[in-house]
Amino acid sequence: MFMATYKAGLRLRERTEMDPSRLVNHQVISALVESPDFTALRRETVGDPYAAALAVLAQSGTLRRMLECSQDAQERAEQAARTRQDAEGAATAVADALRRAAEEADEDGGVPAATADALHRAIGAAEAIGSAARLAAQDAARGAAAVPGLRGAAHRAAGEAAEAVREEAVLMRAWGVGSGELERMPYARRARLAERLRAGRLARWAELIGRFRQMADGERARKVESATGELVGVTLGDDLSRLIPSELANLGLPELRAVFAARYAAGELMLYDSRGEQPTGRGAVIACVDTSHSMYAAGPGGVTREAWSKACALALLDQARHAGRDFVGILFSAEDRIQVFRFPAGRSAGIEQVLDFAETFLGGGTSYQAPLTVARELLEEEFDEATSRRGDIVMITDDECGVTEDWMRGWNEARRVLGFRLFGLAVGAPGAAEAGSFLDALCDNLRSIEDLTDVHAAADLFRLI
């Protein structure tokens, strides 16, 4: 069964080539290979010993039941094998008797009576045993072909194996573990990783994590740096590419060209005003993820606030690595509960560290000041005025809490000096995103996330960061 799923060139021997004692095994493998799901299974397992082993393990329970159901047929097959061995022994006895007769024959070809009798007895026994062996082989073949439910059980086993292998492949892809990394991973480590992913805190939300990552990939493909954006009105300036038609008309009239030149020099030409997407920064991307008790709450589709927030944060990690930027994940709840995970741009992010970040949950209340202070300090560490390494902070929370005036003054001064941006995501808490809320006062860009099944609610975030 392992070789059937693992080998690229699959050839099943003919029944006539098989020892009678292996006919039941042949029937099991034949039923498996002929299953419609087997082709889909092999797409995941060919050349991958781990996936092939997983497929065999997934079918092991059904295989045992199939062998139990075919016990009678197997006993017939083993009896046929023993009878065939007896027939081979009888044939050997005939050959020995013939050799003795040839050795004892006289010049005229006569053979002693005792030797001739022994030869006749050996031939008779061989014929009888040979006939019994043929009947036993036929009985074994009929028994193997008539095992009840064998084909249906094999088809179900192939379907279960295909589903198990497919689920694990989806799980690995959702968590960003590529096929190349899996091929280099030792078997034992890969098995432990798969078990951790299946049993982990966010195992139920692998599909959500995968959709977030796919959405972020799509938004990266759409991103256009320094785009002109949406026209929102008319302003004054000296950008000739944005002149309104009446200004162009003035330029076309000789008597108004001097006026045009004077207004151009003063930056007072009438231009189309647009609101475009700001170019991304080059500093760290910092995701502050609320892990207070209220994040346990589930929204539409049963998706919890924590699951949506962690999936978004993992997509931001991909975003940062794709752009060659550092990523920092800050998990927070109450003021004294905070945990920082750093993922430097020049270093590979191990899946174990990613899982530690995703599965950590602190519990407790909510404090804005603690995580944002850590984020500000991290950006101060990397700040380089010469290279304009502007960072981006994403605050993901489901709660509203206050900050002190002194802290707010320090925050605004740091933002002025460092030039970072703060994006806010109020998850399942529209009140926290209302105008005049503390989160609204803190953020440059704030939105409310109410449908937790919709990953596109934060799509533009991945074009801006």
C-alpha positions in Angstrom: 0.0 0.0 0.0 2.9 2.3 0.7 4.5 1.7 -2.6 1.2 2.1 -4.4 0.9 5.7 -3.1 4.6 6.6 -3.2 6.0 5.3 -6.5 5.7 7.4 -9.6 5.4 4.5 -12.0 2.7 2.2 -10.7 2.2 -1.3 -12.1 0.0 -3.9 -10.5 0.9 -7.5 -11.3 -1.6 -9.8 -12.9 -3.5 -12.2 -10.6 -2.0 -15.1 -12.6 1.5 -14.1 -11.4 0.5 -14.2 -7.7 1.1 -17.0 -5.2 -2.4 -18.2 -4.1 -1.6 -17.1 -0.5 -1.3 -13.5 -1.8 -4.5 -13.4 -3.8 -6.5 -11.6 -1.0 -3.7 -9.0 -0.7 -3.8 -8.6 -4.4 -7.6 -8.1 -4.3 -7.3 -5.4 -1.6 -4.7 -3.5 -3.5 -6.6 -3.8 -6.8 -9.7 -2.4 -5.1 -7.7 0.4 -3.7 -6.0 1.3 -7.0 -9.3 1.3 -8.9 -10.9 3.7 -6.5 -11.8 7.1 -8.0 -10.2 8.8 -5.0 -6.9 7.0 -5.4 -5.8 9.2 -8.3 -6.4 12.3 -6.2 -4.6 10.7 -3.3 -1.5 10.1 -5.5 -1.3 13.7 -6.5 -0.4 14.5 -2.9 1.7 11.4 -2.1 3.9 10.4 -5.1 7.5 11.0 -4.3 6.7 12.2 -0.7 7.5 9.4 1.8 5.8 11.2 4.6 2.6 11.8 2.8 2.6 8.2 1.5 3.1 6.9 5.1 0.3 9.2 6.3 -2.0 7.8 3.6 -1.2 4.2 4.8 -1.8 5.1 8.4 -5.1 6.8 7.5 -6.3 3.5 5.9 -4.9 1.2 8.6 -8.1 0.8 10.5 -10.2 0.0 7.4 -7.4 -2.3 6.2 -7.6 -4.3 9.4 -11.3 -4.7 9.1 -10.9 -5.7 5.5 -8.5 -8.4 6.5 -10.8 -9.7 9.3 -13.6 -9.9 6.8 -11.5 -11.8 4.4 -10.2 -14.3 7.0 -12.0 -17.2 5.4 -10.7 -16.4 2.0 -7.2 -16.0 3.4 -7.4 -19.5 5.1 -8.5 -21.0 1.7 -5.6 -19.2 0.0 -3.1 -20.5 2.6 -4.6 -24.0 2.2 -4.1 -23.7 -1.6 -0.5 -22.6 -1.0 0.1 -25.7 1.2 -1.5 -28.0 -1.3 0.6 -26.5 -4.0 3.7 -27.1 -1.9 2.5 -30.8 -1.5 2.1 -31.0 -5.3 5.6 -29.7 -5.8 6.9 -32.3 -3.3 5.0 -35.0 -5.2 6.5 -33.8 -8.5 9.9 -34.0 -6.9 9.2 -37.6 -5.8 8.2 -38.5 -9.3 11.4 -37.1 -10.6 13.4 -39.0 -8.0 11.6 -42.2 -8.9 12.3 -41.7 -12.6 16.0 -41.1 -11.9 16.2 -44.4 -9.8 14.3 -46.3 -12.5 16.8 -45.0 -15.2 19.7 -45.9 -13.0 18.4 -49.5 -12.3 17.2 -50.2 -15.9 19.1 -53.1 -17.7 20.3 -53.0 -21.3 16.9 -53.9 -22.7 15.2 -51.1 -20.7 13.7 -53.4 -18.1 13.1 -52.0 -14.6 12.9 -54.0 -11.4 9.3 -54.5 -10.3 9.7 -52.8 -7.0 11.2 -49.7 -8.6 8.4 -49.7 -11.3 5.8 -50.0 -8.5 7.3 -47.0 -6.6 7.3 -45.0 -9.8 3.7 -45.7 -10.5 2.7 -44.9 -6.9 4.6 -41.6 -7.1 2.9 -40.7 -10.4 -0.5 -41.5 -9.0 0.1 -39.5 -5.9 1.4 -36.5 -7.9 -1.7 -36.6 -10.1 -4.0 -36.7 -7.2 -2.2 -34.0 -5.3 -1.9 -31.9 -8.4 -5.7 -32.1 -9.0 -6.3 -31.2 -5.4 -3.9 -28.2 -5.8 -5.8 -27.0 -8.9 -9.1 -27.2 -7.1 -7.7 -25.5 -4.0 -6.3 -22.7 -6.2 -9.6 -22.2 -7.9 -11.4 -22.2 -4.6 -8.9 -19.6 -3.3 -9.4 -17.4 -6.3 -13.2 -17.6 -6.0 -12.9 -16.8 -2.3 -10.6 -13.8 -2.8 -12.9 -12.4 -5.4 -16.0 -12.9 -3.3 -15.0 -11.2 -0.1 -18.1 -9.2 0.9 -17.8 -5.5 0.9 -14.1 -5.5 0.0 -14.3 -3.1 -2.9 -16.6 -0.7 -1.2 -14.3 -0.7 1.9 -11.3 -0.1 -0.2 -12.9 2.8 -1.9 -13.9 4.4 1.4 -10.4 3.8 2.7 -8.9 5.6 -0.3 -11.3 8.5 0.2 -10.5 8.8 3.8 -6.7 8.7 3.1 -7.1 11.3 0.3 -9.0 13.6 2.7 -6.5 13.2 5.5 -3.5 13.9 3.2 -5.3 16.9 1.6 -6.3 18.4 5.0 -2.7 18.2 6.2 -1.4 19.8 3.0 -4.0 22.6 3.3 -3.0 23.0 7.0 0.7 23.3 6.1 0.0 25.8 3.3 -2.2 27.9 5.5 0.6 28.3 8.0 3.0 29.2 5.3 5.0 26.0 5.3 6.1 25.4 1.7 6.6 22.1 0.0 10.4 22.7 -0.3 10.7 23.3 3.5 8.6 20.1 4.1 10.9 18.0 1.8 13.9 19.1 3.8 12.3 18.5 7.2 13.1 15.2 9.0 10.2 12.8 9.2 9.9 12.9 13.0 9.9 16.7 13.1 7.3 16.9 10.3 5.1 14.5 12.2 5.4 16.6 15.4 4.6 19.8 13.5 1.6 18.3 11.8 0.3 17.1 15.2 0.8 20.5 16.7 -1.0 22.2 13.9 -3.9 19.8 14.1 -4.2 20.2 17.9 -3.2 23.8 18.2 -5.3 26.7 19.5 -6.0 28.0 16.0 -6.3 24.6 14.3 -10.0 25.2 13.5 -9.1 28.5 11.7 -6.5 27.2 9.2 -8.8 27.9 6.3 -9.3 31.5 7.6 -5.6 32.0 8.0 -5.0 30.7 4.4 -7.7 33.0 3.0 -6.1 36.0 4.8 -2.7 35.2 3.3 -4.2 34.7 -0.2 -6.0 38.0 0.1 -2.8 39.8 1.2 -1.0 38.3 -1.8 -3.6 39.6 -4.1 -3.5 43.1 -2.6 0.3 43.2 -3.0 -0.1 42.4 -6.6 -2.6 45.4 -7.0 -0.4 47.8 -5.0 0.9 50.9 -7.0 3.3 53.1 -5.2 2.7 56.8 -5.2 -0.6 56.4 -7.2 -2.5 59.6 -8.0 -5.6 58.2 -6.5 -9.2 59.5 -6.3 -10.0 63.1 -7.5 -11.6 65.0 -4.6 -11.6 68.6 -5.7 -9.4 71.6 -6.8 -6.4 73.0 -5.1 -3.5 75.4 -5.9 0.0 74.5 -6.8 2.6 74.2 -9.6 2.2 70.6 -10.8 1.6 71.0 -14.6 0.4 67.3 -14.9 -2.7 68.1 -12.8 -3.8 71.4 -14.4 -7.5 71.9 -14.9 -8.7 72.7 -18.5 -9.3 76.4 -17.9 -5.6 76.9 -16.8 -4.5 75.1 -20.0 -6.7 77.4 -22.0 -5.0 80.4 -20.4 -1.7 79.0 -21.4 -2.9 78.8 -25.0 -3.8 82.5 -25.2 -0.7 84.7 -25.9 -2.1 87.6 -23.9 -2.5 85.4 -20.7 0.8 83.6 -20.8 2.6 86.1 -18.7 -0.1 85.8 -16.0 0.2 82.0 -16.3 3.9 82.2 -15.8 3.6 84.5 -12.7 1.0 82.2 -11.1 3.1 79.2 -11.9 6.2 80.8 -10.2 4.0 81.6 -7.1 2.5 78.1 -7.0 -1.0 79.4 -7.5 -2.2 77.5 -10.5 -5.5 75.7 -10.2 -4.9 71.9 -10.0 -7.0 68.8 -9.6 -6.7 67.6 -6.0 -6.5 63.9 -5.4 -6.4 61.5 -2.5 -4.1 58.7 -3.2 -2.5 55.8 -1.2 0.5 56.9 0.7 3.7 55.1 -0.2 4.6 52.4 2.3 7.3 52.9 5.0 10.5 51.0 5.3 10.6 50.6 9.0 9.2 47.8 11.1 5.7 46.6 10.8 4.3 46.1 14.4 1.1 44.3 15.1 -0.4 44.9 18.5 -2.9 42.1 19.1 -5.4 42.3 22.0 -5.6 38.9 23.9 -8.0 40.0 26.6 -10.8 37.6 27.7 -13.3 39.3 25.5 -11.4 38.2 22.4 -12.9 34.7 23.0 -16.2 36.0 21.7 -17.4 34.6 18.4 -19.0 36.4 15.6 -20.8 35.3 12.4 -19.8 31.8 11.3 -18.4 31.0 14.7 -15.2 32.8 14.0 -13.7 34.2 17.2 -12.3 37.7 17.5 -8.9 36.1 18.4 -8.9 33.9 15.3 -9.6 36.9 13.0 -7.0 39.0 14.7 -4.3 36.4 14.7 -5.0 35.5 11.0 -4.7 39.2 10.2 -1.4 39.5 12.1 0.1 36.5 10.3 -0.8 38.0 7.0 1.0 41.2 8.2 4.0 39.1 9.0 4.0 37.8 5.4 3.6 41.4 4.2 6.6 42.6 6.2 8.8 39.7 5.0 7.8 40.2 1.4 8.8 43.9 1.7 12.1 43.1 3.5 10.9 44.8 6.7 11.2 43.7 10.3 8.0 42.4 11.9 7.2 42.6 15.6 4.1 40.9 17.1 3.0 42.4 20.5 0.4 40.4 22.4 -1.2 42.4 25.1 -4.1 42.5 27.6 -3.8 44.2 31.0 -1.1 46.7 31.6 1.2 44.1 33.2 0.5 41.4 30.6 2.5 41.8 27.4 4.6 39.5 25.3 6.8 40.5 22.3 7.8 38.3 19.3 10.4 39.7 17.0 10.9 38.5 13.4 13.9 40.3 11.9 13.8 40.8 8.1 17.2 39.2 7.5 16.4 36.0 9.4 14.1 33.1 8.4 10.9 32.9 10.5 10.8 29.4 11.9 7.3 27.8 12.0 7.7 27.0 15.7 8.2 30.7 16.6 5.3 31.7 14.3 3.1 29.1 16.1 4.2 30.4 19.5 3.1 33.8 18.5 -0.2 32.7 17.1 -1.1 30.3 20.0 -0.2 32.6 22.9 -3.2 34.0 24.8 -2.7 36.2 27.9 -6.2 36.8 29.1 -7.2 39.7 31.5 -8.3 43.2 30.7 -7.1 45.7 28.1 -4.5 48.5 28.2 -3.6 50.6 25.1 -0.6 52.4 26.7 1.5 49.3 27.4 1.7 47.8 23.9 1.9 51.2 22.2 4.7 52.3 24.4 6.7 49.2 23.5 5.9 49.7 19.8 7.1 53.4 20.0 10.3 52.3 21.8 11.0 49.7 19.1 10.6 52.3 16.4 12.8 54.8 18.3 15.5 52.1 18.4 15.5 51.7 14.6 14.9 55.3 13.7 17.3 56.7 11.1 16.4 60.3 10.0 18.7 60.0 7.0 17.0 57.0 5.5 13.4 57.9 6.6 12.7 54.4 8.0 9.0 55.2 8.8 7.4 52.3 10.7 3.8 51.2 10.7 1.8 50.0 13.8 -1.4 48.1 13.5 -3.6 48.0 16.7 -6.1 45.1 16.7 -8.5 45.2 19.6 -12.1 44.7 20.6 -12.2 47.2 23.5 -12.1 50.9 24.3 -9.8 52.1 27.1 -8.4 55.5 28.0 -4.9 56.9 28.0 -3.4 59.7 30.2 -2.8 63.2 29.0 0.9 63.0 29.6 1.2 59.8 27.7 -0.8 61.3 24.8 1.5 64.3 24.6 4.6 62.0 24.5 2.9 59.8 21.9 2.1 62.7 19.6 5.6 64.1 19.9 7.1 60.7 19.0 4.8 60.4 16.0 5.9 63.8 14.8 9.6 62.9 15.1 9.5 59.3 13.9 6.8 59.7 11.3 5.2 56.4 11.9 1.5 55.6 11.2 -1.0 53.9 13.4 -3.7 51.8 11.8 -6.6 50.6 14.0 -8.9 47.6 13.6 -11.8 47.5 16.0 -12.8 43.8 15.8 -16.5 43.1 16.7 -16.6 46.4 18.7 -18.1 49.2 16.5 -18.2 51.5 19.5 -14.4 51.5 19.8 -14.2 52.9 16.3 -16.7 55.7 16.7 -15.7 59.3 16.1 -14.4 60.8 19.4 -13.3 57.4 20.8 -9.8 57.1 22.3 -8.9 54.7 19.4 -10.1 57.3 16.9 -7.9 59.9 18.5 -4.8 57.6 18.4 -5.1 56.2 14.8 -4.3 57.7 11.4 -6.5 55.1 9.8 -9.3 53.3 11.7 -12.0 50.8 10.7 -14.6 48.6 12.3 -14.6 44.9 11.6 -18.0 43.4 12.2 -18.2 40.4 9.8 -15.4 38.1 11.0 -15.9 35.7 8.1 -14.8 38.5 5.7 -11.1 38.8 5.2 -11.5 41.6 2.6 -12.7 44.0 5.3 -9.0 44.8 5.9 -7.9 44.5 2.3 -6.8 48.1 1.7 -4.6 47.8 4.8 -2.3 45.5 2.8 -2.0 48.1 0.0 -1.1 50.9 2.5 1.5 49.0 4.5 
